[in-house]
Amino acid sequence: MPGDYVKNTTVGNARISGMAKQQMIESYGLEIGPIEGYVRWISKGIRGDLGISFLYKKSVLHVIGSGIPMTLLISSCSLFFQLIISLWLGIGAAFKKNRIRRRLTGPITILSISIPVFFVALLLQKWLALDLTLLPLQGQISLKQDYEGLLYGLDVAKHLILPVTALTLTGLGGTTKYIRERTEEILASGYVLAAVCRGFDEKEIIKQQVYPNLRVLLSVIIGKEIPALLTKTLIIEEIFALKGVGTIIFAGLAIGDIPLIMGFSLLIAILVVLCAIGEDVLYCLSDPRIRLGKGAIHRG
């Protein structure tokens, strides 16, 4: 999205002269061309300097770092619940005896994949916050209260129920589908059929055969889900007015804060690369039969 920070901050202010605007452009380093500016930014970025945010007047790393705790809290909680519920639904649906979960899995998968996260968030706000008044509409603490200690933690947890629920619901579909399909493959294998013939019941098969063979899939899911989950978390933070990275970045986008936008884009790229590397590492650790070869992962 194109943006001009000087224009956005001075529009409608007749007292600022053209000379003053030019001085602002020079002070922010916006007078140079995009190629020269990019080279200068890269040279500083290699040394760990991502510049100063135009909007917040602080280091880009400091600004983004101030919102990371809230973003990590929401993302980690939603990923935890997403995996727990997906395992319960996916494994249960793979067993033909469990008809209830088999019937639930199809609609939940379709709805979870089809409906965008912002729409789910708005529905939850309307139903649970506005209509039923069960949960707070926005924010991360109650403004009219001055809680401390345990009460403060419970107040924050109450405000995070809707954001975490929205993220969990929109992430269930794909994860449940993968777990169900993989579980069905495991159940059709020879060693599971042999276990059934030896008299193993459903719980023993899940514990001894299904869970160990799902570890590889879960490592792949976690590696793929983290970047996508972070993207959805940024949107959720803006909808629920939470003090996370999303609120910070959207404010920078709206006003054209170039250093903040560029720094955040670089950090996202680094995160994607680290998740890909972490996925390969977890892939090997989760199954001793998999080992790293020269330039590729192969099964031994």
Beta strands, then each sheet from edge to edge (+ up, - down):
strand 1: 290-292
strand 2: 297-299
sheet 1: 1+ 2-
end
